[in-house]
Amino acid sequence: MKKSLIYLIPVLLISACASQKNTTVSNATSIANNGKAWASIWQQRAAEYKALCFQAYNIAKLRVDEAVKNPGDKPLAIVTDIDETLLDNSPYDASRAMKNLEYSDATWKEWTDKAIADTVPGAPAFFKYAASKGVTVFYITNRNENERAATLKNLQLYGLPFADNAHLQLKTTTSSKESRRLNVLKTHNIIMLCGDNLPDFDVLYDNHPSEESRIATTQKLEKEFGSKYIVIPNPSYGDFEGALFRFNYKLTNAQKDSIIKAKIKMDK
């Protein structure tokens, strides 16, 4: 009996190793999702991320101080995005990435319904400062209408100014924010736009432009960044990702990985 057990142990060990190997292979994270995991931990843990956010909002504060000196003929306003500009959704992104899963509308809604997203470093203090100087804040986001109540609850959790229905504009029939910005311009002078994705700033970034077109437009608008356009870092998602994959959201992880391998610059 003892001899039989001695012979059996190596077999069990081999079987266990094979089982572990199969599990590892089947759960292997794609390059794309592994990148999202790294992006999330950088957003959560890196002092450099916080420094960049503080830098952006410190510059924004200087621009507010300049603008209120010459207010013009209409009240002053700031238009801001919400996700990754004001609220930090990296726990959601990390959860999906670590499970090797893509974004989905259903799971995103489950996350926003919780209304527990933390804030981006420097954001609450800046918007409260702007409000104290008489500047109105409009929140223009591509969250859906069925997320309105939870979005307001999350903003109000941190005492953010103008966190009410009148100043929250959600996605309607299009993801373009241009018509909503124009609505604000009817009653206010927009002195600044804050966002993490370039369509947050200018209509020239709408309609899914190519990578090359996005770069050309950014060079054209160079003087606006740090002046009227305040960009918050977001390496996790956005139109940069869409442009990389030609806005084909039906690609598999394997197809995305192939594109990344083909486009990334590597030392030979």
Beta strands, then each sheet from edge to edge (+ up, - down):
strand 1: 76-80
strand 2: 87-88
strand 3: 118-119
strand 4: 136-140
strand 5: 168-169
strand 6: 189-195
strand 7: 229-231
sheet 1: 5+ 4+ 1+ 6+ 7+
sheet 2: 2+ 3-
end
